Amino acid sequence: MQTRTYGDLFKITSGLIGTGGQLDVTEQDQVSHFINRRFQQAFDESPVWPRYFVPSEERTLSSFALAGTIPSANRVPFGKFGEYQGSDFFTPIDTTGNTSLFMYKPSSDKKWKLAIGTYSKSFFAGSSVTEVTISVSADQFIQEGTTDYSSPLNVPRWIDNSGGLGGVLELNPLQVVPYNETEDFENSGSTPTRDQKENIGDFSRIHRKEAFLNNSSSEYEFYVDSVGANVLNVPSGTEKVFVSYKKQFTPFTVTSDYYNSTVEVPGEFFNYIAHAVYADFLRVQNRQEQALAEEQVAQTYLALELEKIDIRSNNNTINKRFSTYVNRQSR
């Protein structure tokens, strides 16, 4: 998709302001803040900007979340990462800040344990089983009793193993797709090297299987909170869902040498931002009538880009959910 540079945007905006040269340092800083404000305003105008919309991407659905009083118990969602000695192996879906935390059950004593350590995962061609190998394990909490539970959620009480984590461990059932996820790695080694997936800004739709391809796919209802999208009525054993979402907004981080910056600016927002920032600058100078006229020019540029999205829309658009006998008729 087409882009322009931040430097070009700054030069055009300065030209509209009419300084005859570069703005002074204070004005440059002010304009940079106006640019980010208008950038986000344009970003928020549509849930399906082609540049920022991701259709039907596979995401991990959590099995449970940590609770209690341990330092890591801020509703950290855990998802199945593979299998260890015949039992499920769980790690935080987003390993940022939790790279060494995992839940496992060794075959030696059949007890679930929350541990800190290092591990790796092997992928076998033609098999759905991914075997986890633990290199180092410092058990923080161990289930009380000798009952062989199929899930750590069934454990009634956890014993502090004095591993240094401290506090009281509890697990809460949680079927959520977090905003952030670190993707599975496909290599072996003692230290996980998982890649960060694109952060989710707004959830749009969640399907059971890959959607918008060849076959239809059932769709889940969900609600959103601070952790992510809580998916409703999911069949037991579901580990993955397919999420359509809008990427997280990321403002420009240019703080100096504005006129020569090569940071990319979305082409579809370029003219809108330039004229809208000029309108903001006019308001600061209390030139309200001129600001209003310039605002209308900016909105026209944005409306033209939004109209392109509407023109592309049809009965199969990912932004629609319901179809009827009437809207399927040939025109």
N, C-alpha and C positions, 0 to 999 in steps of 0.2 A: 504494500500500500504506500501511497505517496506521503512523503514527509518534507518538511522545511526545517531550517535550523533556528535555534533560539536566537542566535545573533541576528538573523534576518528579521525575526519577529520584533526584536528590540529596535532595530533600525527603522522599520516601517512605523512602529508605534511612535518613535521619536519624531519621525517626519510628519505624522499626523498632528502631533502636539505643536510642531512648528518652531522648534528651538533654533533651527539653522545650524545645528551641530549636535553634540552630545549633551544629554542631560547632566546636571550636576550630581554629585555622589548621593545626596539625600533623595533626589528625585528618582534616580536609578533604582535605589532600594525600594522606594515606594511603588514604582512601576512593576518591579519583580513580584511584589506581594499581590498587586492587582492581577498580574498574569496568572498566578496560581489560583486565585479566587475564580477568575473567569474560566480557567481550564477545568476546574471541578464543576462549575455550573454547566458547561457544555457536556461534560462527561455524564452528569446526572440526568440529562434531558431524555435519554433513551436507554432502556435495558438491553438493547440488542445492537449497539454499535458494532459493526463487523470486526473492528480492530480489537475489541475488548470482550467479545462474547465467545464462550467456549461451549460447544454443543456435546452433550453425552460423553463426558470423560469418566473413565472408571475411577472410583474413589473407594477407600476403605470405610466400612461401617463399623463403628466401635461395638465391642461386646460388653464392656463395663467401664467404669471410671473409678479412680481412687478417691476415697473419702476418709474421714477421720481427722486426726490431728497431726499426721506426719507432714514434714515440710513440702512434699511433692503432691499433697492431696487437694490441690486446687481444681478438682473435677477434671483431672488429666484423663482423656479418653484412651483406652487401650484397645487394640485390634489384634486379630490373629496374624502372626507373622510367618508361621510355618509349624512344623511338628518337631518335638523333641522326645526321643525314646518312646514314640507311640502316643504321646499326648500333645494337645495344643500348646503352642508357645506364643505368648502375648508380649507386645511391646507398645509404648506410646505411639500413636499414629503420627504425631508430630514429635520427632526426637530432639528438636531444638531445645537445649537445656536439660534434656532427659535421655541423652544418648546411651547411657550405660544401665538404664533401668529395665528390668524384664520380669515376667511371671512365668514360671515353669514348674513341671512335676517330673522329677527323676523316677526311673523305673525301680530304683533300689528301695525306696521307702513309700512311694505313691503319695507323697505329701506335696501340696501346692506351696510354692515359696516365692516371695518377692525378693529379688536379688539385684545387686549392682555388680556389673562385670563386663566382660567382652564376649562376643559371639559372632558367628558367621552363618551363612545359609547357602546350601547347595541346591541347584536346580537340576532335575533329572529329565532328560528329553523324553517326551511321550508320557510323562507321569504328572499327575496333579499334586503329588506330594513333594514338598520342599523341606528337606531335613536341616535342622538347625544344630550347629555344633557350638558348645559353650567352651570358651578358652579359660576364662576366669569367672568365678562366682563367689560373691560374698553375700550370703543370705541375710537379709534384713528382718524379714518376718516369715514364720513357718506356721502352717495350719496346726491347730490343736487337735489331738486325737489321731487315730490310725485309720479312720474311714477313708476309703478310696472314692473321692468325689470326682465326677466327670467334668465339673466346671468349678473354677475358683469362687464363683458366685454362691455356690452351695456351702462353702466353708462357714460355719457359724461363728468361729472365733479364731483370731490370729495371735500368735505369741511373738513378742519382741525378742529377736535373737541377739540383741545387743550388737548389731552390725554398725551402729553409729547413726542410723537414720532417725531413730527415736520416735516417740509419739504413739498414737493408737491407729491401727490400720482398719479400715472398713472398705467394702466394695459396694458400689451401687450399679444396678443394671442400667445401661445407657446405650440406646441405638441412635447414634449421632454421627453425622458427617462433619468433622471439624473444618474450620476455615482454612487451616494449614495442614499440610501433609508432606512427610518426607517419603519419597518413593523407594520401593524395594531395590536393593542392589542385586546384581546377578554375578557375583564373583565370590571367591572364597578367601578367607583371611581372618585374622584375629580381631580386626576392628571393622565395624560396619561402616560402609561408605555410601550412604543413601543420599539421593539428590532431592532437593526441595522442589515440590510441585508449585505451580502458580497458585498464589493465595486467592481464595474466593472472596469477592467483595459482596455480591448479592446472589442468593440462590434463586434460580428460575424454576426448574423442573427436575424431578428425580425419577428415573425409570429403573425397572428391574433388570433389563438387558439393554444392550446398546441400541439407542433409538435413532430415528431419522436416517436409517440405512436401507435395509431391504424389507425386514419384517416389522410388524407392529410390536410394541412392548408395553406391558402393564405399567402404570404410573402410580407412584406412592404419594400419599398426602404427607405433609410435614409442617412443622412450625419451627421458627428460628429463635434462638436465644443467644446469649453471649458466647456459648461454646461452639455452636454450629447449627446445622439443620437436624432436628429431632424427627426421625422418620417413623411413621405410624404403620401398624399392621404389617410388619415385615415377617415373612416366613422364618421359622426357626432355622438356625444354621446359616443364615445369609451373612456373607463376609464382605461382598462387594456390591455397590450400586453404581448407576451411571448418572452423573450430575451435569445438568446444563446450568451454566452460571456466568455471571459477569465478573471480570477480573477486578481485583482490588485497585482502587485509585492510588496512583503514586504521583505526588506533585513534583514539579521541577526542583532540582536541588542546586541550581546555579546561584552562586553568591558573589561572584566577581567576574570582571572582564566580560560583561554581558554582551557587548557588541560583537565579540569574536567567538562566542560560544558555538560549538558544533552539536550541542545536544539536540536530538530530534524532536520536532513538534509535529503532531498529527496534521496532515494536510487538510483534513476535513474541518479542523477547528481553527486553522491559522487566521483566516480573515475575520472570523467572529471575535477571536481573542483580541486582535489588533484594534478593531473599532470599539469593542466593549471597554477595553482598558482606556482608550482615548476618552470615552464617555465618562468613565470614573474620574479621570484626571480633570475633565471639565467641571465635574461636580465639586471637586476639591477647590477649584477656583471660583465656585459659586456662579458658574455660567450655566444655569439650569436649563434654559431653552435649547441651547446648543447641545447640551448633554443628552436631552431627550431626543433630539433629532439624530444624534450619533448612535444612541441606543437602538433606534429603529433600524438604522443601517445594519448594525451588528446582528439584530434579531432576524433580519432578512437573510443574511448569510447562513445563520444557523438553521432557519426554517427550510432553506434549500437543501441542506444536508439531511435534515430529518425527512423531507419529502422523498429523497432517494430511497430511504428505508421503507417508506410506505409503498412506493412504486414496486419495489422488489417483493412485497408481501403477496402471497397467494393462499390458496386453500390448504397448502401443505406447510405453511410457515411455522417455524419453531416458536414463534411468539404467540401462536393461537393454540387453543386447547380443545375447543368444541367445533364440530362440523354438523351441518344439518342438511336435509334434503334440498332446501332452497339454495344454500350457498355452494352446493356441489353441481348445480345445473350449468350446462354449457351456455356461454353467452354469445 
